[in-house]
Amino acid sequence: MRQRAKYCSHGEDSCFETSGRVLTNIYIVLRYTKKMPKELSTAEYQALAELRYRIRKFLREGDTVASETGLEPQQYLLLLMIRGIPDGQEATVSTLAERLVLKHHSVVELIDRLETHGYVRRSRSREDRRSVLVSLLPRGTRLLEQVAQHRVGELRASGAALANAIAALLKNSHALHGKKIRSIRRGKGLEKRRE
């Protein structure tokens, strides 16, 4: 059973988790709306293009910042995933591969390079000796902090444009499908309910 990521009030990882939930809700709304039109409207294409542009721009800027500190973009993402692992999960090679959407052997290569530079350390799990845990070393933590601080600042400065792109896509989709979606507060998260 897949665990749901918890929202934390700090760090870039919480922003991605929140965006991930929003995108999941968009998918659910669009997928399970009974009266799906055969064609998308121009407004929906524009909203989808704007969303895609904002996401790509944010990711590209992150790649640039990581490169400026001497990290490859995927190395930065691996450090971020180790530091931002959800409660109840361990930073195993398998978990990191899943969260990075990479093959196991690709993550092993990333870990090899980061370990060579003294950014991460591997160790065997005490509970299951077959599992390899990956943890940040102080040098990796400092480098991650440097990049993440910049990324969070950038997200705070331009995050509204990304949120507006998502809202426009939802608005156009709801208007087209004639369904009202309202947010209902349950526990700590927001859930979407069709009416």
Summary of the structure (lengths in Angstrom):
residues: 195
radius of gyration: 19.2
end to end distance: 28.4
largest distance: 56.0
contacts: 518
relative contact order: 0.17
helix: 61%
strand: 12%
